[in-house]
Amino acid sequence: MKRTSTLDQKRQANVKRLAAWTISWTLSQALVTFGGQLLWPHSKPAIIITLIINVLLGIGVISANRRYLMEGDELDKKVQLESMSLALGLSIVMGLAYASMDHTNLIAFDADISHLVIFTALSYITALFINRKRYL
């Protein structure tokens, strides 16, 4: 019983760590975008500094996510792997189709990377929900 409690505590600590890194990275992305547009639009050094911070925090997110995955049990790893592979595949296929629609003027607006990021996140969340229901 003590082992399960220790594993649960470790998992909770990993989730909290991943959440903290993800929130920090997301806020830094907003700072890069909106700071560069609204707060210091003519200051290249400020934009470069916030971009470097954003990339470093992004590396932190990747590291925290890897740690979370590596310390999970086999079933959780299977659920995560299937969800990530589906989200990646869908994002590549739909992202290229979306870019093609933009290049051939099938859509009346410019394709924006943020749309693909949102699609990828929604694909991953949906796949994760489905796989968790299926396996757990």
MDAnalysis code that builds the backbone (N, CA, C; Angstrom):
import MDAnalysis as mda
import numpy as np

u = mda.Universe.empty(408, n_residues=136, atom_resindex=np.repeat(np.arange(136), 3), trajectory=True)
u.add_TopologyAttr("name", ["N", "CA", "C"] * 136)
u.add_TopologyAttr("resid", np.arange(1, 137))
u.add_TopologyAttr("resname", ["MET", "LYS", "ARG", "THR", "SER", "THR", "LEU", "ASP", "GLN", "LYS", "ARG", "GLN", "ALA", "ASN", "VAL", "LYS", "ARG", "LEU", "ALA", "ALA", "TRP", "THR", "ILE", "SER", "TRP", "THR", "LEU", "SER", "GLN", "ALA", "LEU", "VAL", "THR", "PHE", "GLY", "GLY", "GLN", "LEU", "LEU", "TRP", "PRO", "HIS", "SER", "LYS", "PRO", "ALA", "ILE", "ILE", "ILE", "THR", "LEU", "ILE", "ILE", "ASN", "VAL", "LEU", "LEU", "GLY", "ILE", "GLY", "VAL", "ILE", "SER", "ALA", "ASN", "ARG", "ARG", "TYR", "LEU", "MET", "GLU", "GLY", "ASP", "GLU", "LEU", "ASP", "LYS", "LYS", "VAL", "GLN", "LEU", "GLU", "SER", "MET", "SER", "LEU", "ALA", "LEU", "GLY", "LEU", "SER", "ILE", "VAL", "MET", "GLY", "LEU", "ALA", "TYR", "ALA", "SER", "MET", "ASP", "HIS", "THR", "ASN", "LEU", "ILE", "ALA", "PHE", "ASP", "ALA", "ASP", "ILE", "SER", "HIS", "LEU", "VAL", "ILE", "PHE", "THR", "ALA", "LEU", "SER", "TYR", "ILE", "THR", "ALA", "LEU", "PHE", "ILE", "ASN", "ARG", "LYS", "ARG", "TYR", "LEU"])
u.atoms.positions = np.array([
    [0.819, -1.196, 0.000],
    [0.000, 0.000, 0.000],
    [0.859, 1.255, 0.000],
    [1.965, 1.219, 0.756],
    [2.850, 2.374, 0.799],
    [3.470, 2.645, -0.569],
    [3.764, 1.582, -1.340],
    [4.357, 1.734, -2.667],
    [3.419, 2.503, -3.591],
    [2.137, 2.147, -3.578],
    [1.151, 2.831, -4.411],
    [1.077, 4.303, -4.025],
    [1.101, 4.572, -2.738],
    [1.039, 5.954, -2.283],
    [2.255, 6.733, -2.772],
    [3.425, 6.124, -2.713],
    [4.638, 6.778, -3.191],
    [4.574, 7.013, -4.689],
    [4.082, 6.016, -5.436],
    [3.934, 6.174, -6.887],
    [2.927, 7.259, -7.222],
    [1.825, 7.311, -6.491],
    [0.824, 8.357, -6.710],
    [1.391, 9.739, -6.410],
    [2.167, 9.841, -5.344],
    [2.778, 11.127, -4.999],
    [3.767, 11.560, -6.075],
    [4.542, 10.613, -6.587],
    [5.508, 10.920, -7.639],
    [4.789, 11.374, -8.899],
    [3.706, 10.676, -9.235],
    [2.932, 11.029, -10.418],
    [2.315, 12.417, -10.262],
    [1.765, 12.717, -9.090],
    [1.182, 14.034, -8.839],
    [2.244, 15.125, -8.929],
    [3.432, 14.835, -8.409],
    [4.518, 15.806, -8.489],
    [4.903, 16.049, -9.951],
    [4.935, 14.993, -10.759],
    [5.254, 15.136, -12.178],
    [4.182, 15.934, -12.922],
    [2.922, 15.696, -12.590],
    [1.825, 16.437, -13.221],
    [1.922, 17.912, -12.850],
    [2.191, 18.211, -11.582],
    [2.324, 19.599, -11.149],
    [3.514, 20.270, -11.830],
    [4.620, 19.545, -11.945],
    [5.806, 20.091, -12.610],
    [5.500, 20.387, -14.073],
    [4.864, 19.433, -14.735],
    [4.502, 19.622, -16.144],
    [3.536, 20.788, -16.305],
    [2.564, 20.898, -15.426],
    [1.606, 22.007, -15.490],
    [2.308, 23.345, -15.296],
    [3.222, 23.423, -14.347],
    [3.934, 24.678, -14.094],
    [4.776, 25.087, -15.306],
    [5.491, 24.134, -15.892],
    [6.291, 24.438, -17.076],
    [5.391, 24.855, -18.241],
    [4.281, 24.149, -18.419],
    [3.374, 24.447, -19.527],
    [2.751, 25.829, -19.376],
    [2.313, 26.162, -18.184],
    [1.723, 27.482, -17.940],
    [2.773, 28.570, -18.166],
    [3.981, 28.357, -17.659],
    [5.054, 29.346, -17.848],
    [5.365, 29.545, -19.325],
    [5.462, 28.449, -20.055],
    [5.766, 28.536, -21.485],
    [4.637, 29.247, -22.231],
    [3.396, 28.909, -21.907],
    [2.255, 29.537, -22.567],
    [2.223, 31.043, -22.300],
    [2.468, 31.430, -21.063],
    [2.513, 32.858, -20.738],
    [3.663, 33.558, -21.465],
    [4.796, 32.862, -21.591],
    [5.922, 33.479, -22.303],
    [5.610, 33.616, -23.791],
    [4.835, 32.686, -24.332],
    [4.423, 32.792, -25.738],
    [3.530, 34.015, -25.927],
    [2.628, 34.218, -24.976],
    [1.768, 35.413, -25.034],
    [2.606, 36.685, -24.909],
    [3.631, 36.655, -24.049],
    [4.493, 37.820, -23.887],
    [5.266, 38.116, -25.170],
    [5.779, 37.074, -25.814],
    [6.488, 37.275, -27.080],
    [5.546, 37.895, -28.109],
    [4.363, 37.326, -28.236],
    [3.417, 37.778, -29.258],
    [2.883, 39.176, -28.959],
    [2.279, 39.334, -27.792],
    [1.624, 40.601, -27.494],
    [2.605, 41.678, -27.061],
    [3.683, 41.290, -26.394],
    [4.708, 42.264, -26.041],
    [5.344, 42.853, -27.282],
    [5.625, 41.974, -28.247],
    [6.220, 42.439, -29.498],
    [5.285, 43.304, -30.324],
    [3.987, 43.130, -30.134],
    [3.015, 43.931, -30.890],
    [2.591, 45.191, -30.142],
    [2.425, 45.087, -28.816],
    [1.822, 46.181, -28.054],
    [2.781, 46.927, -27.124],
    [3.677, 46.200, -26.473],
    [4.508, 46.825, -25.444],
    [5.830, 47.370, -25.980],
    [6.475, 46.622, -26.834],
    [7.767, 47.056, -27.382],
    [7.887, 46.688, -28.855],
    [6.995, 47.208, -29.682],
    [6.977, 46.824, -31.094],
    [8.238, 47.219, -31.867],
    [8.984, 48.181, -31.382],
    [10.166, 48.644, -32.122],
    [11.470, 48.261, -31.421],
    [11.380, 47.418, -30.404],
    [12.568, 47.036, -29.646],
    [12.968, 45.597, -29.965],
    [13.847, 45.454, -30.939],
    [14.308, 44.110, -31.307],
    [14.983, 43.395, -30.140],
    [15.803, 44.070, -29.318],
    [16.412, 43.358, -28.190],
    [15.367, 42.762, -27.241],
    [14.298, 43.511, -26.938],
    [13.244, 43.004, -26.045],
    [12.545, 41.802, -26.678],
    [12.288, 41.877, -27.962],
    [11.633, 40.761, -28.654],
    [12.548, 39.538, -28.655],
    [13.820, 39.737, -28.910],
    [14.769, 38.619, -28.940],
    [14.906, 37.995, -27.551],
    [14.990, 38.817, -26.518],
    [15.113, 38.298, -25.150],
    [13.884, 37.477, -24.766],
    [12.685, 38.001, -25.050],
    [11.470, 37.244, -24.710],
    [11.367, 35.974, -25.549],
    [11.843, 36.015, -26.774],
    [11.832, 34.818, -27.615],
    [12.796, 33.761, -27.081],
    [13.974, 34.187, -26.630],
    [14.936, 33.238, -26.045],
    [14.356, 32.612, -24.783],
    [13.732, 33.440, -23.940],
    [13.085, 32.920, -22.726],
    [12.002, 31.910, -23.106],
    [11.212, 32.236, -24.134],
    [10.157, 31.345, -24.603],
    [10.722, 29.993, -25.046],
    [11.794, 30.021, -25.809],
    [12.398, 28.769, -26.285],
    [12.950, 27.959, -25.108],
    [13.613, 28.626, -24.163],
    [14.150, 27.918, -22.998],
    [13.026, 27.294, -22.163],
    [11.945, 28.032, -21.975],
    [10.797, 27.468, -21.254],
    [10.168, 26.321, -22.050],
    [10.150, 26.432, -23.373],
    [9.655, 25.339, -24.212],
    [10.483, 24.074, -24.039],
    [11.792, 24.233, -23.936],
    [12.667, 23.081, -23.675],
    [12.343, 22.486, -22.306],
    [12.047, 23.348, -21.341],
    [11.617, 22.878, -20.023],
    [10.334, 22.069, -20.092],
    [9.384, 22.509, -20.913],
    [8.128, 21.773, -21.091],
    [8.417, 20.389, -21.681],
    [9.264, 20.357, -22.685],
    [9.606, 19.076, -23.314],
    [10.255, 18.143, -22.298],
    [11.171, 18.676, -21.523],
    [11.853, 17.868, -20.504],
    [10.873, 17.363, -19.439],
    [9.994, 18.226, -18.980],
    [9.000, 17.832, -17.970],
    [8.034, 16.796, -18.540],
    [7.646, 16.956, -19.804],
    [6.745, 15.998, -20.439],
    [7.439, 14.643, -20.586],
    [8.700, 14.670, -20.986],
    [9.462, 13.423, -21.122],
    [9.559, 12.710, -19.775],
    [9.874, 13.465, -18.736],
    [9.974, 12.874, -17.395],
    [8.639, 12.271, -16.968],
    [7.563, 12.997, -17.226],
    [6.223, 12.502, -16.903],
    [5.962, 11.165, -17.615],
    [6.307, 11.118, -18.897],
    [6.072, 9.896, -19.667],
    [6.975, 8.754, -19.225],
    [8.232, 9.045, -18.973],
    [9.185, 7.999, -18.611],
    [8.856, 7.361, -17.258],
    [8.257, 8.129, -16.373],
    [7.964, 7.611, -15.040],
    [6.557, 7.032, -14.927],
    [5.820, 7.000, -16.039],
    [4.483, 6.415, -16.021],
    [4.546, 4.904, -16.148],
    [3.422, 4.254, -15.868],
    [3.386, 2.799, -16.035],
    [3.189, 2.455, -17.515],
    [3.267, 1.181, -17.833],
    [3.223, 0.751, -19.235],
    [1.903, 1.103, -19.919],
    [0.799, 0.966, -19.207],
    [-0.494, 1.276, -19.803],
    [-0.612, 2.768, -20.109],
    [-0.150, 3.592, -19.171],
    [-0.199, 5.035, -19.407],
    [0.694, 5.421, -20.580],
    [1.846, 4.779, -20.681],
    [2.736, 5.042, -21.817],
    [2.062, 4.669, -23.127],
    [1.334, 3.546, -23.137],
    [0.628, 3.106, -24.346],
    [-0.446, 4.123, -24.732],
    [-1.216, 4.578, -23.759],
    [-2.273, 5.561, -24.007],
    [-1.668, 6.845, -24.565],
    [-0.593, 7.325, -23.940],
    [0.059, 8.549, -24.383],
    [0.639, 8.396, -25.792],
    [1.319, 7.277, -26.042],
    [1.942, 7.055, -27.344],
    [0.898, 7.011, -28.456],
    [-0.177, 6.294, -28.238],
    [-1.229, 6.230, -29.256],
    [-1.873, 7.599, -29.478],
    [-2.090, 8.345, -28.409],
    [-2.704, 9.670, -28.526],
    [-1.784, 10.640, -29.259],
    [-0.507, 10.618, -28.905],
    [0.454, 11.512, -29.555],
    [0.648, 11.159, -31.026],
    [0.710, 9.862, -31.325],
    [0.926, 9.475, -32.721],
    [-0.275, 9.862, -33.585],
    [-1.471, 9.723, -33.059],
    [-2.660, 10.123, -33.802],
    [-2.680, 11.643, -34.009],
    [-2.375, 12.400, -32.952],
    [-2.353, 13.862, -33.067],
    [-1.283, 14.320, -34.059],
    [-0.118, 13.683, -34.025],
    [0.947, 14.048, -34.960],
    [0.530, 13.744, -36.399],
    [0.009, 12.551, -36.632],
    [-0.419, 12.181, -37.983],
    [-1.501, 13.097, -38.519],
    [-2.510, 13.350, -37.703],
    [-3.587, 14.247, -38.125],
    [-3.066, 15.654, -38.408],
    [-2.145, 16.114, -37.576],
    [-1.606, 17.461, -37.749],
    [-0.800, 17.598, -39.031],
    [-0.035, 16.574, -39.357],
    [0.743, 16.626, -40.601],
    [-0.195, 16.614, -41.806],
    [-1.122, 15.677, -41.816],
    [-2.037, 15.557, -42.957],
    [-2.904, 16.803, -43.095],
    [-3.534, 17.222, -42.010],
    [-4.423, 18.380, -42.075],
    [-3.640, 19.679, -42.247],
    [-2.459, 19.764, -41.650],
    [-1.640, 20.967, -41.806],
    [-1.225, 21.182, -43.246],
    [-0.823, 20.114, -43.913],
    [-0.447, 20.231, -45.325],
    [-1.666, 20.549, -46.193],
    [-2.797, 19.930, -45.866],
    [-4.023, 20.239, -46.617],
    [-4.419, 21.701, -46.405],
    [-4.281, 22.176, -45.177],
    [-4.612, 23.563, -44.843],
    [-3.694, 24.532, -45.594],
    [-2.398, 24.226, -45.611],
    [-1.448, 25.076, -46.347],
    [-1.756, 25.055, -47.844],
    [-2.122, 23.887, -48.356],
    [-2.469, 23.790, -49.783],
    [-3.704, 24.610, -50.110],
    [-4.685, 24.604, -49.204],
    [-5.879, 25.425, -49.422],
    [-5.519, 26.901, -49.466],
    [-4.553, 27.308, -48.637],
    [-4.117, 28.702, -48.641],
    [-3.380, 29.022, -49.944],
    [-2.477, 28.163, -50.352],
    [-1.678, 28.416, -51.566],
    [-2.523, 28.427, -52.840],
    [-3.593, 27.642, -52.840],
    [-4.437, 27.576, -54.030],
    [-5.659, 28.489, -53.922],
    [-5.698, 29.313, -52.863],
    [-6.779, 30.281, -52.632],
    [-8.149, 29.632, -52.479],
    [-8.183, 28.429, -51.906],
    [-9.469, 27.802, -51.605],
    [-10.086, 28.370, -50.331],
    [-9.273, 29.018, -49.535],
    [-9.781, 29.706, -48.348],
    [-9.514, 31.198, -48.529],
    [-10.381, 32.012, -47.977],
    [-10.321, 33.459, -48.207],
    [-9.387, 34.179, -47.233],
    [-8.677, 33.441, -46.412],
    [-7.785, 34.048, -45.421],
    [-6.447, 33.311, -45.465],
    [-5.463, 33.900, -44.817],
    [-4.147, 33.271, -44.767],
    [-4.133, 32.177, -43.710],
    [-3.527, 31.051, -44.050],
    [-3.343, 29.978, -43.073],
    [-2.384, 30.482, -41.998],
    [-2.724, 30.260, -40.766],
    [-1.912, 30.735, -39.652],
    [-1.471, 29.543, -38.820],
    [-0.227, 29.548, -38.363],
    [0.304, 28.437, -37.580],
    [-0.503, 28.215, -36.298],
    [-1.076, 29.276, -35.750],
    [-1.857, 29.117, -34.519],
    [-3.057, 28.190, -34.736],
    [-3.615, 28.201, -35.929],
    [-4.728, 27.295, -36.213],
    [-4.267, 25.846, -36.139],
    [-3.074, 25.569, -36.663],
    [-2.535, 24.207, -36.619],
    [-2.214, 23.795, -35.188],
    [-1.694, 24.718, -34.400],
    [-1.386, 24.412, -33.000],
    [-2.674, 24.063, -32.248],
    [-3.717, 24.838, -32.467],
    [-5.008, 24.561, -31.828],
    [-5.545, 23.213, -32.293],
    [-5.460, 22.931, -33.598],
    [-5.918, 21.645, -34.128],
    [-5.140, 20.493, -33.501],
    [-3.827, 20.649, -33.381],
    [-2.995, 19.602, -32.783],
    [-3.396, 19.366, -31.329],
    [-3.568, 20.439, -30.574],
    [-3.953, 20.308, -29.164],
    [-5.307, 19.626, -29.019],
    [-6.269, 20.040, -29.840],
    [-7.601, 19.423, -29.770],
    [-7.566, 17.957, -30.199],
    [-6.752, 17.647, -31.200],
    [-6.601, 16.256, -31.642],
    [-6.009, 15.402, -30.526],
    [-4.979, 15.931, -29.868],
    [-4.327, 15.195, -28.783],
    [-5.277, 14.985, -27.613],
    [-5.974, 16.040, -27.213],
    [-6.905, 15.940, -26.087],
    [-8.019, 14.940, -26.400],
    [-8.554, 14.997, -27.613],
    [-9.614, 14.066, -28.015],
    [-9.106, 12.633, -28.030],
    [-7.935, 12.420, -28.633],
    [-7.355, 11.074, -28.693],
    [-7.049, 10.563, -27.290],
    [-6.555, 11.432, -26.428],
    [-6.248, 11.039, -25.053],
    [-7.518, 10.624, -24.317],
    [-8.564, 11.400, -24.479],
    [-9.850, 11.079, -23.853],
    [-10.364, 9.719, -24.356],
    [-10.346, 9.512, -25.653],
    [-10.821, 8.249, -26.229],
    [-9.974, 7.074, -25.768],
    [-8.651, 7.235, -25.811],
    [-7.771, 6.132, -25.402],
    [-7.863, 5.839, -23.932],
    [-8.041, 6.841, -23.111],
    [-8.211, 6.588, -21.670],
    [-9.502, 5.820, -21.402],
    [-10.562, 6.187, -22.100],
    [-11.824, 5.443, -21.947],
    [-11.671, 4.008, -22.438],
    [-10.931, 3.839, -23.515],
    [-10.754, 2.522, -24.112],
    [-9.906, 1.596, -23.242],
    [-8.837, 2.122, -22.665],
    [-7.897, 1.271, -21.926],
    [-8.060, 1.300, -20.413],
    [-8.604, 2.379, -19.872],
    [-8.666, 2.473, -18.414],
    [-10.030, 2.278, -17.860],
])
